[in-house]
């Protein structure tokens, strides 16, 4: 550990003089450390961007995490900051990053949502509020990351962009739908990358790729400016990162009300970055071992869960088994109604823009099936789905009268091989395979609570296993306290070792 309580593997070594950032040095730095070097004048933002581009050139052909590059935009951003004298300003001064290619506008780029139906979409003329806030804090967006079609799978594979490989094992999935983001961070292309989570899409890829991933409380981060919520608020945006402190700092610079939105949360008691350095008090931890889908827990994941309980006990926390008693059929039906009708709307919007109906080969088979199913929903179906969100949210909040956090696995099954969760298969096969990956995560999307994946386990085959912690609404500060403690007690690998 260094003198600030952070794993030394994320913070690089002291620089005695300026100069370019070497490839090896770039890989030792998390975003917080990069920004500190820029702020002190020991590194130039251009050095970091050059190093990120070089790393992307080196490893992306093997993992397919970045599907679009906007380097000219990034260079213009740096030039404008130099001219304005603000190159060293911001909490993330000069830090290179990537935006997820999913419902997120980056001016001058298209958003394909991983779909052939969107590949000729018009470039955005504005930045999403979240992207604008990242760049106002000093980040430099130079590309976008791969996604499955409309975020419909927990793997990142699409007919448009191909398969995104797990940097720990190129034959395995990187997770989804933020698999491109998680793979890019695990491979060292960037230390922190934008991601979204509508049913586990931050936490599942974080678990599979061995990085840290926090889904914030519903409405903590902005979703606009064109649409102010996704899937009744189930879909939230944040980042995946190598270090806990980067995630906390990213939430500090991005949270808060955006103009025009009817949704926002009260400001936290103190900056999230400060919480990482605060030891949590003795926590009451509820252990949730049973999955919502009835999927049995893989032996390696069960072993990682047991080891996490021992670690928590050693750190002074109390762990007690708990049963959630959530009506899983209602939960998944409500979530499916929200996400399915959103897909129908996206398809109709695209057809309006094209002036024609989409052709069979413009959506993948599973997506077409979801569209057909969702077209049958009534207004009552959607109304009752929204009520289910509220009821389950209350049920979960009542659990936090007794517990400070809930612990569970992120998934019931281990990282799958590429192809198993593809949207280019029969719908029934897709459903059969996907239940192992969404057995735990979707609950927090429906209920709204913050939830994080912490890389605390490794399978016998050497693949990362994440453990999930969920807190009460607006409980991100407590989660960051716990995550910082776990990171210090059991540091994880800063990069996937296979690249």
N, C-alpha and C positions, 0 to 999 in steps of 0.2 A: 504494500500500500504506500502511496505517497503522502505528503504532509497534509493534504486536503481531504484525505479519506476516500480517494478514488483509486481503482486498480491502476497500477503504473502502466500496464499494457495498453491502456487507452490514451495515455497522455503524452507519449513521446519522451524525448530526452531534451535537456536544456540545450539551447542554441547559443553558441559563443559569438557567432557573427551571422550576418545576413547571407543571402544567396538563394539560388533556386531550391525548390523542394524536391529531393530525390525520390524516386519510386519507393524505396525502402522506408524513408522517413514518412512519406504520405500515409503508408499503411499502418504506422504506429499511432496516428493521431485520431482522436474523436473530434467531433465538430467543435466542441467547447475549446479544446486545445488549439485547433486550427485558428479559431477566431482570436484567441488570446495572442497568438504569435503575430497575426495580422495587426491587431490593435497596438502591439508594442513595436511595430515596425520591423520585426524579425523575418517576416514573410510578406510577399506581395500577393494580393488576390489573384493576379495573373498566374503566379507560380502554382497555386492550388488548382486553378482551372486547368492549366496545362497537365498537371499530374493526374487529375481526374479523367481527362480525355485520353491520356496515354493508357491509363489502367483500363478504361472502357475498350479502347482499341485492342488491348491485349486479351482480356478475358471474355468480353461479350460474345465474340463468335462461338465460344464454347457453351455459354449458358443461355444466351438469347433473353437477357433481362431488359435491355433497352431497345425499344422498337423505333424510336424517332429521336433524332438529334436536332437541336436548335442552337448550335454553337455560335452562329452569327448574332443571334439575339443576345447570348451570354456575353459576347465580346462588346456589343453595343452597350450593354448594361455596365460593364466595367469601365468603358470609355466615358460614359456619362458620369459615373461616380468620380473618376479621376478629374474630370473637368470641373465638377462641383466641389471637389475637395472633400468628398465623403467616403473615400475608399476604405478607410479604417473604422468607419462608424457601424454601430449595430451589434447586438448580442451575437450574431452569426456572421460577423464581418468577413466577407470573402469566401464563405463556405460553399463549395459546389454541391448541388443537389439535383434531384430528379422529381418530376411530377408524375402521378399515376394517370394513365391514359383511360380515364373513366369519369365521365360527367364533370370534368374539371378543365375550365378554360385557361389556356396559356396563350396570350396574344401572339398571333403569327403562326400558330400551329393548329392542326386539326385534332379533333378528339374522335377516335374511331370506336371507343368502347369495345375493342377487340372484335368488331363485327365487319364482315364484308359489306354489309348494307351501309356502313358509314365511311368506307374508305375514301370516298370522294367528297366528303363533307367540306363545307367552306371553312377556311381558317378563322379562328376566333379573332375578334377585334378588341378584346378586353381581357383582363386577367380575372380569374375567380378571386373572391375576397381573400380566401386563404392564401393563395399564391402571392397576392399583393402584400399581405402581411409578412410572409416569409421573406420576400425580397426587400421590404422596408426594414427588416432586421438584418440585412446584409447578405442573405443567401443569393446564390447565382444559379438559376435553373438553366441547364444545358441540354436537357432531353426529357423523354417520357418513357415510362416503364410499361411492360407488357401486361395484359390482362386476358382472362377468358371472356367470351362473348357476354357482354352486359353483366359481368360479375356473377354469372349463374353457377359457377362450379368452384369447388375448393382445390382445384388445380389450375395452373395457368397454361392452358393449351387452347389454341384457336386455329380455325381454318385459315384465318387471315395472317396471323403472325407466327404460327408454328408452336413448338413446345419450348417452354422455359424449364431449364434443368436446375436441379438442386446442386449448389456448389460443393456440397459434401459428397455427393454421388450423382454423377451426370445421368444415370439411368432412372433417377427418382424424381418425383414431383417436387417443385418448390412451394407448393401450396397455392391457394387462391382466395380471393381474387387479386390480392396484392402480392402475388408471387414474384412478379418482376421487381418490385420494390425490395422485398426481402432478399431475393437472390443478389441484387445489386449491392446491398449493404453487406451481406455475408461474404461477397467476393471482393469487397474493398473498392468498388467503383466510387461510392460515396459513403460517408459515415452516417448519414441520415437521409431518408427518402420519404416523401409524401405517400400516404396510404389511406385507404378507407375500409370500413368494417360495417357490413350490413347483416352478417350472420356468423361472423368469425373471420372475416377477410383480412384483418390485421393479425389477429392472434394465431390463426392456423399457419400461415406462412412463417410467422416469427418462430413458432414451435418447430416447424420442419427445417428451417434454415439456421436455427441457433442464434437468433437475435432477439432483442427486446421489443415488445409490442404492446402498446396501451390503447384500448378503446376508451375514449373519454365518456363522461356522462352525456346522455342525449342533450343536444343543443349547446354543449360546451364550446364547440368550434363552429365557425360560420359555414354555411352551405351554399350561399348565394354568389353573385347577386340575382341570378335569373330565377332560381328556385330555392326556397328557404328551408325545406326539409326533404329528406328522402325516405320513402317507405314508412311513413308515419313517424319519422324520427329514428327508426331502427338503424339507418345508415348514418355513421359518424365518420368524420375525417380527422386524421392526425398523422403520425409518422411511425416508421420502424427505424430502429437505431442500434448501433453497437453498444452504447452506454446508456445507463439509466438517466444520467444527468442531461444528456442531449435531448431525450424525450421530454423531460421536465421543462427544459429551457424552451423547446419548441412550443410547448403548450402555453408557456408564459407569453410568448410573442404573438400567438395566434388566437387566443380565446377572447371572448367578449362580444357584445352586441354589434351587429352590422346594420347599417342603415336600411330601413324598410322591413326588417324581419320582425315578426311577432313573437319570436322565440329567443330567449336568452336566460342566462343564469346569473346569480349574484357573484360578485368577484370573490376569489378565495381569500382566506384569512391572511395568507402571506404568499410570496412567489413560490411556485412549484419547485423551482431550482433550489430554494432554501430547504424545502422538505426533504430532499434527497440526503442532505447533510444532518438531518435530525433523526436520532434513534427513536423508533416507535416505542411506546410504552408496552407493557405486557399485554399481548393481544389475545382475545378469545377467538379462536379459529374454528370455524365449522367445516368439517371434512365431508365433502360430497363425493362419494365413490361411485354411486350408481348413475348410469347415463340415462338421459331422458328417453332415448330410443330403445332401451333394453339391450343395447349392444354390449356384450361382455368385454371387459377390459383386457387388452393385450398384456401378456405377462411382463414384458419389459416396461410398459407404462405403469403397471401396478407396482413394480419394483421401484421405479422412479418416484412414484407417489409415496410409498413407504419411506424412502430415503428423505423426501422432503419433510414428512412429518417428524422424522428424527432430527433433521436440521432445525426445524422450527422449535422443537422442544429444547434442543441444546441452546438456542438463542433466548430461551426463557418464556416462550409463548405456550399457551394452553390449547390443545387440539382435542376436539370432541366430534365424533361422528354425528351427522345430521341428515335427515331425509327431507327433501324439499316439498314433496307432495304436489308437484305442479302437474296439471292436466296436459300432458305432452301433445295429445292429438289437437286440442284447442290451440295450443301455442303454435305448432307448426302450420295448422290451417290458417290462423290469423297472419302469420308471417308470410305464408304463401300467397294469401289474398293481396297483401300489400305489395309484395315484390312482383307478383304476376301481373297485376293491373298496371303497375308502373312500366313493365315491359310492353304491354299492349299500347300504352300511351306513347312510348318511345318509337314503336313501330309505326303507329299512325302519324306521328310528327314527321318521321322520315319519309313516309309515303306522300305526305302533303308537300314536303320540300322537293321531292322528285317529280311530283305530278303523276304518279303511277303507283300501282300496287307492287310490293316487294315480290321478287321471284323466289322460287323454292330454294335455289342455290345461294341466296343472299343471307339466309339464317341457317344455323346448324340444327340438326334434327330435334335435339332436346329443347332448344329455344322455341321452335315451331310448336312443339307439343305444349309447352307452358303457355304460349299465346292462345292456342285453341282452348285450353282448360280455363284460362282467365277470362276469356270472352263470355263464358257462361255465368260469371259472378253477377249477382244483383246488387243494387244499392244497399239492400239490407245486409248482404254478406259483408260489404265493406264497413258498414256501421257497426256490425257486431264484431268485426275484426279489431276495430279501434277500441271498442269496449274491452275486448280481451287483453289488448296491450295494457290498458289502465288497471284491470283487475290483477293481472300477473305482476305488474309493477308494485301494487300495494302488497301482494303476498310476499314478494321479495323484500320490500322495505321492512315488513314485520319481522323477518328473519334477523335483521340487523338490530333489533331490540335486544337480542340475546347474544349475537356474535358481532365482532368488529369486521371480520373478513370471512369469506368463504373460500376454501381451497378445493380444487378439483383438477383432474387432467384437462388439457386443452382438447384432446381428441381421445376416442376410445381405441382407435387402431393406429398402427405405426404409419409413417410416411409411405404412401403408395408408389408403385412404379408408374412412370409416365404411360398414359393411355387408359388407365383404369377408370379415371373420372372424366374422361373426355366427353364433350357435348355431342360428338359425332358417333353416337351409338343409340341403341334402342332406349327409350325413356325408362322402361322397367329395369334394365340393367344399370342405368345411371343411378336410379333411386336406391337400388340394392347396395351399390358400392358407397354412395355418399353418406349414408347414415352413420358410418363409423367416424367420419370427420366432423359432423355437426352435432354430435350427441350431447355436447356440453355448451358450446359457444353461443348458439342462437338465443338462449334464454336471456342473456344480458342485453341483447339487441331489442328484444320485445319489452323487457322490463325497464330498460333505460340506464341501469347502473354502470359505473365504470368498471372495467375488467382488463386484466393484463396477463400476458404470457411471459414467463420468466424462464430462460434456458437453464434448467437445473438438472437435467438428466441426459443420458446417452444410452442408446440401445446397444445390444450385443453386436450389431452390425456396424456400429460407429456413427449412427445418425442421431442428431439432437432430439431431445424430448422436452417440450415446454410444460411448465406447471401453471395453472390459471388461478389467479386471485381476483375476487370480486368484492367490492365495497358498496356501502350505501350510496344513494344519489349524492353527487358532489363530493364523494370521498376520494378523489384523485390524490389529494395531499397525503392521506394515510397510506395509500398504495405506493406512492413514491417513497415514503419513509421506509416501508417494508422492503421495497425493491432495492433501495440503496443499501439496506442492511444485508440482504441476501447476496447482492453483488460483491460486497466486501468480504462476506464470510465464505463464499464459494464462487470466485470469479469464473466467468465463462470465456471460451476462446474468442479473441477479438475478430478472427477471420476463419472462414472455412479452410481447412488445411490442404485440400486437394488441388488448389489452384496456385 
